[in-house]
Amino acid sequence: MRALAQRVFQASVIVDGTLVSHIGVGLLVFLGIKFDDTSDDTNYIIRKLLNLRVFPDNNCNMNKSVVDVGGEILLVSQFTLYGDCRKGNRPSFAKAMPPEKAKEFYANFLDRLKSEYKYVKDGIFGADMKVSLVNDGPVTIFIDSVR
């Protein structure tokens, strides 16, 4: 499983011209699910996201987590995080979990994240989403649960 977390002042998701989700200060998280991911990967990524110290303390050092600052999380599914373009110019998505299975896996991940932290919103799995953000920093962190 892969997560790309961006510290944001705000972020939003629009689908078919309709605002689906919007957050203020927090993390915009793009989540890619690999074909063989398990609940262990879910546990690892959620633990990292909730404890990732990327928010400034009073001395402007990155010492606070999204939980510490009471920030929000906007979770967006993104299978393209498993795009492999080492061979040729067209990415292969062979390592991404098939959509039918990934939809259920994503829903379980989202439920679990929401059970551990109350300020979580999401996009629409499989939709053509327009994601907007105001990146803070910029701070962008890549998390991989490779076992």
N, C-alpha and C positions, 0 to 999 in steps of 0.2 A: 504494500500500500504506500502511496505517496501523497503527501500534502504539501501544497505551496501556500504558506501563510504570509499575508501582507498586513502590516500595521497600517490602519487607515483612520482618517478623520471621519470619513463616511464612505458607504458603498451601497449600491442598489442593483437589483435585478429587474429587468423589464422583459416580458414575454408577450408577443403580439400587441405591442403598444400599451400594455397594462403593467403598472408597477406591481410586482409580486412581493418584493421584500426590500427593506431599507434599514440600514443600521447607522448609528453614529460612530463614535470612537470605539475601536475594537480591532478584530481580525477578520479579514476576508480570506477564506480558506477554500482553495480548489482541491478537490479530493479525487485521486485516481485509484481505481481498484484493480489489482492484479488477479489473474485467473486462479491463482492458488492461495489467495489471502484467507485468513482464518480469524477467529475471535481474538487470538493473540495479537494480530496486527491492529485490530480495532482498539484493543486495550492500550497498546503502545502509542498509537497516534493520538488518541484522546488524552492520555496522560501527558504527552509532550505538549499538545496544544494548550491545555489548561495551565500548565506550569512553565511555559516558555517565557523567559524573562526578557521581553523586548520593549517594555514600556519604561519611561524614565522615572527615576525617583526624584527627590528634592534637589539632588546634586547633578541632575541631568545624566545619570548613569543608567543603563538599561538593567534595572534590578527588579522590575515589577512585572507580574503576569497579567493577562486579561482579567483574571479573577480578582487580583489585587486592586485593579483600577475600576472594577465594576463595568468593564467594557462589554460589548456585544460581539457575537460571532455570526458571520454570514457564511454558510456552507454551500458550496456549489460543486456539483458533480462534474468531473472533467476527465473523460477517458483518454484524452490526448496527452495526458501526463505520461502515458506509457507508449507514446509514439517513438519508434526507433528508426532513425534516418541514417544509421551508419552505412547502410548499403543503398546506394541510389539516392534520389532526391524526394521520393514519395514515401512518407513515413509508413511503417508497418505497425499495426496495432494488435499484433498477435498475442502479446503478453497481457492485454487488457481483458478483464473478465467479460464474457458475453453479456449483452444488454439485459436479457431476461433475468439472469442470475444476479447481475450487478445491481439491478433495480431493488431487489429484495435486500441485498447486502447493504446497499446505501441506506435504505429505510431503517434497517436495524442499527447501523452506525449512527444515524441521526437520532433515533429514539434513545440510544444509549448516551449520546452526548447531551441531549436535552435532560435526561434523568440526572446527569452529573452537574449541569450548569443551566440556569434558567434563562439566560439571555442569548438564545440561539434562534436564528432564522435560517431559511434556506431558499434555494431556487427551485426549479421544477426539473426533476430528473428527465433527461433525454430531450428536453425542449431546446429550441434555438433561442438562447438567452442573450440579452444585451446587458453586459455587466459594466457598471461604471464605478469608479473609485477615485478617492483623493488619498493617495498614498502618503503616509506620514514618515518622512525621513529622507529618502525612501528606506524602508526596512522590509526586506523580503527574505524569508527563510524557507529552505527546502528540507522536508523531513521524509525519510525513507525508512520503512520498517523491515528492511531486508534482514532475514534471520540467518 
